Amino acid sequence: MPTNKPTAVVIALLLPCLAYAAVVALTDRVFWRTAIPDRKERRAAVAIRDNVTPFQKWGSKHFTWPYLDGYYDTACYCTQSRSNDCKQAFLACLDAALERHTEVDLFLLAHTNSFVRWMTALPQERRSHIRLVYNTGCCNLQQGPMWLRLGAKAYVGHPGISESPIFYFYFLRRWIQDGAVLENAVDESNGLMQTALARMEFVSLGETNTAKTTRATRAFCYGEKRLRFTGQE
């Protein structure tokens, strides 16, 4: 049978478009790597992952580290284990970052946690260099005022027993790679998270409750909501 070359060419051209559409429909739009802002030298990031399964640890770092390493001047990633809570390593990384940089972002990738208590070990003047604190911990939204009193400029957290990894998937790239205003990054990520939860409810035939999980997961922001990754709007 002779090959229909025009048809084959059309199909070849359409396949990338269909693949892109599938990615958008199932996850999120493709983010092309953007140029690193000129003020990169001012910024550092410190992240900590709690002691979860090896696969969860791998997944968190595999997703997070390329953003931190690629867009911050200095980045540090700590992972807790059963025998080591990483307190000393985390505080050492954070203290060094706060001493050198004027803008330090913290990513607390952990279940319900009390890392905020560790901060009192650091000098008050250096804590004023903490810019954004994002906390995936369930019911840790209430820590917002505490972080602000300690010196952080802004805090993002979740109010209930949440599906925060879904929000984080959307939020990290919008905050860092898109350079969105913080409150806009939070609002957009909340909307995409709700859509993802609705899809999960549909696929699970109603075993999950979109409305209930959304209320528990919807992130809120304390502090300077007009921050951008590259500075104040």
N, C-alpha and C positions, 0 to 999 in steps of 0.2 A: 504493500500500500504506500503510495507516495506521501511524503511528509508535507504537511501544510505549514510552510515556513512562516507566513504572516501570523497565523494563529499561535505558533510556537513562540514567536517574538513577543506577542501581546501577553501571553501567559507568563513568560520570563520577566516581563516588565511589571506585571501585576503582583507576582509572588512577594516581592519585598513589601509592597503596600499592604497586602493581606497579612503578612507576618507582623508588620507594625501595628495594624489594627487589632490583631489578636493580643499583642502585648498590652496595648492600651486598655482593651476590654477586660483582660484578666488581671492585670496588675496596675501599671502606671505608665505614663508616657515616657518615651526615651529621653534621657537627659544627656545632651552632648556636653563633653568636658569644656568648660569655659576657661578663659584666661584667668590666672591667679591675680587678684587685685594687688596694686602697688604697695598697699599698707600691710602686706602679709607679715612683715617683720614685727608688727605690734601684737600679733595674736598667737595664742597657744591653746591647746586643748588637752584635757585629761579625762580619761574614761575609766570606769571600773565595772566589771561584770561579776555578778555574784556566783556562788557555787551551784551551778545547775548541771544538766547532763552534758557530756562531752559534745554532743551534736549541737546543743543550744549555744555552748561556748564558742564552738567553731563558727556557727552561723552568725552570731552577733559580731564577732571580730572580722569575719570575712566581709560583712556588709559595711561595718563602721570604719575600719582602719583605713581603707583607701581614701575616704573623704577626709579624715583627720590628717593623715600623712601628706595628702596632696594639696590641701588648702590652708593648713596652718604652718607657721614657721617651725613650731615645736609641738610634738604630740607624744602622749604617753598613754598606754593602755595596760591596765592591770586586771588580772583575773583571779578571783578568790578560789581556794580549794578547801577541802575538808580540814586540812591541817594548817592553813594559812589564810588569815582574813585580809592580807595585803595592806593593813593599816599603815605600817611604816613606809612601805614602798610607795603607796598612794600619796601620803603626806609629803614624802621627800620629792616626788615628781611635781606635786602641786606647788610646794614651797619654792622650788627652783623656777618653775614657770612664772609664779607671781612676782618673784624677784626680778626676772628679766623682762617680762612683758607687761604691758598696761591693760591688755584685754585677754582674759583667760576664760574659756568656756568649759563647763563641767558636764559630762554625760554619765548619769548614774543609771546603768543598765542592770537593774536589780529588782527583785520582788520588794515588798514592803521593807523599808530600810531606815536606818538612823545615822547615815553618814554625816548628817548635819552636826552631830555631836562631836565629830572628829575635828571640826573646823576651829574650835576654841584653842587648839594647840598651836595655831598659826598666828603670827603677829597681826594685830588689827589693821595696821597700815597696808600690809600686803593683801589682806582679804578684800580691800577696796578695789583691787584689780580684777576680782571675779566679775565677769560680765553676765553671761547666761548660765543658769543651771537648769538642765532638763533631767527629770526624774521619772523613770518608767514605773516606779513602785506603786502598787495598789494603795489607795487611801492616803497617799503622800502629798496630795495637794495642800493639805493643812500646814505643811512645812514652809510654804511660801513666805509668810511674814518673818519666820525665823531666819531664812536665808537672806532676806533683805536687811534685817537688822545686823547680820554678820558682815554685810558689805556688798552682797551681790546686787547687780543692777536689775536683773530680771530672773524670774523663776517660772517654769512651766511644769505642771504636774497633772495627775489624774485623781478624781474624787473618790472612786469606788473600786470594787473588784473588777479590774479592767482588762481589756485586750490591748494593752498599750503597745506591744510590738507592731500591731497593724498601723497605729497612728505614727509611730516612730519611723516606719518604712517610708511614709510620705513626708514626714516633717524634716528629717535630716537633710534630704536633698534639696528641699525648698529653702531651708535656712542657709545652707552652705552654698550649694551650686547655683540656685536661682537668685540668691541674694535678696529674698523677699523681706519686707518689713515683718518683724516678729509676729505681730498680731495677725497679719494676713497669712503668714505661713501656718500659724496655728489654726485659723479658721478654715483655710483650704484643706488642710490635712484632716481636720475633723469631718468635713463634708465627704472626702474621699473614703475615710474610715467608715463612715456610716453606710456608704454605698457598698463597700466591701462586706460589711456585716449583713446587709440585706441580701447580698448574693449567697452568703453562707447560710442564711436562714432558708432561702429558696432551695439550695442544693441539699440541705439536711432535712427537707420536708417539714420545716417548722420546729425542729429540735432545738434550735437556738432562737433567742428572742432579741430581735434587732433593737427595739425601743429600750428595753431594759439594759442591754449591754452598752448601747450608745450613751445612756445617761451615766453609767459608771465609768466609761472610758473617755468621754469628751474632755479634752484638755482645756485648762484655763491658764491664764498668764497673770502673774503679779509683777508689779514694777514698771519698768520703762518699755512699754509695748511697741514703741516706734523704733526700736533698735533694728539695725541691719547687720549682716555679717561683716560688712566693711565699715560699720560705724553708725552713728546716729543719723536718722533721716533728716 
